[in-house]
Amino acid sequence: MSTLTHLFAKNRSWATRLTDAEPDFFTKLAHQQTPDYLWIGCSDSRVPANEIVDLLPGELFVHRNVANLVIHSDMNCLSVLQYAIEVLKVKHVIVCGHYGCGGIKAAVDGRPHGLIDNWLRHVWDIYLRNKEALDLIGDHDERLDRLCELNVRRQVLNVGNTTIVHDAWGRGQPLTLHGWIYSVADGLLKDLGLSMSAEDAGFDA
């Protein structure tokens, strides 16, 4: 039986580096997490949320799934969203997609993939709503990149349409939603200009 000892060694090395830099880091972390941000991102192993924005443990609350979807029947995602907003009092919810997303590609490649096709149907619906504009993009990779961006936009709107966010805005809680996308090719984030706050949704500030 393999015990993956190399990962335990890496864990010890990582913990040592943090405590060398700040001896009471884990002592403080054990007592409280106070992140200002909730990150809703893709499960892709090339898109590690904390590392991309250079934040330490405790500074970023994270939910990840294939293609960074926010679906109103997904109790997992909604539970994370509610806990982040109502308990942790995060000030920002970031939906971050990434170019070259395998989930986006699988949603539109016309081949069956099994169970996940039910999940990715949400991406296919986004494609159908934007098919005319997307079909004008001649380059296949550019067309997929644009669909990745459109998917982020839809998910930001989905977050903004939840009762959780509406309740927060209704009680005057400071909360802003953001739509970003990440390039695996160069490691850089791009702001898609999709920020939403209470004022944008018609709530009094």
N, C-alpha and C positions, 0 to 999 in steps of 0.2 A: 504493500500500500504506500503510495506517494504522500508525503506530508508537506510538499512544497516548501522545503526548508529555506530555499533561497529567498522566498518572499518574506519569511519571518526575519531573515537577516537584513533584508532591505528595510523592513519596518523598524528594527532596532536602530539602524543607522540613521533613518529619518527622524526618529524620536530624539536621538542623541544630538543631532544637528540643531533641532529646535530648542532643546533645553540648554545646549551650550550657548546659544544666542540669548535666551531668556529663561533662566533657571526655574521660574515659577509659572511658565507658560501653561503646562497641563493642569497645574493646581487651580489656576484661575478658570481655565476652560471647563473643568469638571463641575464648576459651581453655576455657570451661566453661559447661555449663548445669546448674543444680542446682535444678530445680523440686521443690516438695513436693507438687504436685497434678497429677493426670491428669484432664482434662475430657473426657468423652464426651458430645458434644452433637449437635444437628441442623445440617445444612448450610445452613439458612435464613440468608440474607444479613442479616437483621435481628437475628441473635443472635450477635454477635462475642464469643467467649469472654473474651479478655483485657480487653476494654473493659468488659464487664458487671461484672467483679470488680475492675476498676482495677488490674490487674497489668501489669508491664512484660515485654517479651520476655525469655525465660529463666526466668520465674517460673511458667509454666503450660504443661504438655505437653498437646497437644490432638489428639483424634480426633473427626471429625465425619462423619456420614452422614445420609441422609434418615430422619427420625423417630427419630434417636438410638437405633438398635437395636444390641444385643449378641447376635450369633448365633454359635453354637458352630462353625459351618462357615466363618465369615468370617475367613480367615487375615490379612487386613489389620488388622482390629480386634484380633485376638488377638496379632498381632505387636507392635502398639503397646502393648497391655496388658503383654506380657511385657517389652518393653524398658523401659517406665516403671517396672515393679516390680523387675525383677532387675538392671537396669543403673543407672537413675537413682535408684532407691530412693525413689520417691515414698511419702508417708505417707498420702495420701488419694486415692481415686478417686471423682470426682463424675460421676454420670449426670444430665444436665440436659436436660429437655424444655422445651417452651414451649407456652403456650396459643395457639390459632389455628394449629396446625401443619398445613400443607397435606398432608403425608404421612398424618397421622392421618385427616384429612377424606377424602382420596382412597381410603383403605383401606376405608371403610364407605359410600361414596356410591352404590354399586351400578352404577357405570359402568366400562367398560374403559379402562385408561390405558396399555396396552402392557407393555413389559418390566418396568416398575417394579411391576406387580401381583404379580410373583413375590416381590419383596422385601417388599412391604407385606402379604403373606399372613400374616406374623408378627403384625402388628397386628390383622388380621381374626380370628386365632385368639384373641387377648386379648379382643376384643369378644365372641366367641361364649362364652367362659368366663364372662363377666360380663354377658351379655345381659339376664338377668332384672332385675338391679339397674339397669342402664343404661336399660332401657326404662321404668322408673318415673320417670325424670327427664323432665318434660314439655318443657322448653325445649331446642331443638335445640343451641344453642351451649353451654349448660351441660352437656349430655350429651357433646358432643365434648371439652369441657374435662376432664370426669371421665375420659374415655378417655385423654386425654393423661397424666393423673396415674397411671392404672392401667398405662399403657405404661412410664412411668418405673419404677414399682415392679417390673414384670416384668424390666426390663433390669438393675436393681440385683441382683435375685436371680440373673439369668444371669451377671453378673460374679462374684458370690459362689460360683457353682457351677463356675467354671473350675478346671482343675488348676493354673493359674498362681497364682491367689489361694490355693487350698488349700495349695500348696507353700510359699508365703510365710508363711502363718499357721502351718504345721507347723514351720517353722524359727524361729519366734518373731519374724519381721519385723513391726514396727509398721505396720499398714495398716488403714484404716477406709474403708468404702464409704458413699456418701451419695446420696440421691435428692432432687433439687431440680427446681423448675419456674420458668420465667421468664415474666413478663407483658410482651409487646411494648407493651401499651397504656400502662403506666406505668413500664417499665424496672426493675421490682423483682423480686427473687428470692424464692421461697418454699421453705422447708425442708419437705419432705413427711414428715419424721420417719421416714425409712427407713434410718437408719445401721446398718451391720453391721460388727462387728469379730471378731477371733478368738474372743473369749469367747462371742459370740452364736452362732457356728457350732460351738461345742463344743470348740474348741482351747484347750489350757492356755496362759495368758498368761505 
